[in-house]
Amino acid sequence: MRLRADDLDWTFGTGTPLHGTAQDLLLATFGRRLPPGRLSGELCHRFVAG
């Protein structure tokens, strides 16, 4: 998975992109579930509270 921050010039990793703010990507990286709409990308459903 490739993390790509929308609010900073920052990316990390390779593969399918996951977009969001740097803060939301950090929360997702550490296992936090986020409200729908905070992340985008093919794999965003993995990180949505639900």
Residue pairs with C-beta under 8 A, 6 or more apart in sequence:
1 13
1 15
1 16
1 17
1 18
1 43
2 11
2 12
2 13
2 14
2 15
2 16
2 17
2 18
3 11
3 12
3 13
3 17
3 18
3 25
3 29
4 10
4 11
4 17
4 18
4 19
5 11
5 19
5 20
5 21
5 22
5 25
6 19
6 20
6 21
7 21
7 22
8 22
10 22
16 41
16 42
16 43
17 41
17 42
18 25
18 28
18 39
18 40
18 41
18 43
18 44
18 47
19 39
19 40
19 41
20 28
20 34
20 38
20 39
20 40
20 44
21 38
24 34
24 38
24 39
25 39
27 34
28 34
28 39
28 47
32 47
33 47
33 48
33 49
33 50
34 47
34 48
34 49
35 48
35 49
36 48
36 49
36 50
39 47
39 48
